[in-house]
Amino acid sequence: MHRAFLPALGLAALACLASPALAEDLQFSVYGGYQTAPHSGVDVSDGTHFTAGWEGKSFASPPYYGARVTWWLEDLGHPNLGLSIDYTHDKVYADSKTLATSGWSHFEFTDGLNLVTANALYRFPQDGGRWTPYLGAGVGVNIPHVEVTRPSGKTFGYEFGGVTLQAQAGVDFRVTERWSTFVEYKGTYSKVDVPIDSGDRLKTDIFTNAVNLGVSFHW
């Protein structure tokens, strides 16, 4: 288990213990999918600046995946409003052109660009139907595994990166009373500011886009 997954498990466990009376429908979900990221500017405190081209490599080890727990607020009179805690194992690799331009031999957030967010969701039940569209948005933090190798030194470890914003839209299909599947789009924005070798700091803003396919268990 990735060490960065532990904060998400702890948050979910605390929320489950603290909030059982706040929701009638408790939902546990896991998902995977295809995730990409557009180019972003990289600034280092030593004056280095370049534009990084990112590759997602969603299915390469370690793969892209996520998990979340959601409470639909039935008992509070808002059955279509939900609150969730979401962990996403995003990841990005600098492409070969970026490495050649920067002079760095290795630059990744691949174990991964770990995101933990608190979100609000709203669902749109269809009368007599199994399909339920939903929308969501939230805010949280990113905990990247920083991997940088450059002429001045090497960085390899988890760091606190900064704030992350998240938005999602999808549709859930109820298979049985307890189980459903879903497909969704998820977009994230992460402001990353981390220490690297030689006492320098690296800053970049990373956007990711993902199409997820998952399964949910309804408690």
C-alpha positions, 0 to 999 in steps of 0.5 A: 500500500502506498504511504500517501494512501494512509491519510485518505484511509484515516480521514475516511475512518474518522468520518465514518465513525463521526457521521453515521447518523447524518446519512442514510445512504453511505457509499464506498467507491473505487475507480480507475481510468485514463488520466492526462495532464497538459503542459505547465510551467516549472519554476525553481528558486535558483532561477531555472524556468522551463515548460514541462510536457506531461505524460500520464501513463495511466496503466503503467505501474504504479497505475492511476486509481482512486477511492472515495466514501460518500454520504447522501444526506437522506436524514437531513432532508436533502436526499440528492445532496452528498458529501465525500472524501476522495483519494486520487492517485494521479501521476505525471511524467516529464516527457523526453523533450522536457528532459532534453530542454531542462538538462534534468535526467529524471522528473516525475510525480509518479507514486504519485501526485496524491490528492485528498479532497472533501467534496459536495455532490448533487445527484439527479435521480430519474423516475423509475430508472437505474441511471443517476447523473451527478455533479461534484466539486471540492477542495483539498491537498496534494501530497506528491512523491517528488522525483527529480534528478538534475546536475546539482543533486537528486530528490526522491520522497513524499512532500506536502505540495499545496492546495488542490481543486476538483470538479467531476460529472458522471452517471451512476448505474444501479445494478442491485440494491447494494451495488452500482457502477459509474463512469465520470469525468474528473478534472483537478488543479493542483498548486505544487510547491515542494523542496528539492535538492540544494535547498531549492524549491520547485513550483508548478501548477498541474491540471489533470483530466481523467475519465473514470470507470468504477464500482460502488457499494451502498451500505 
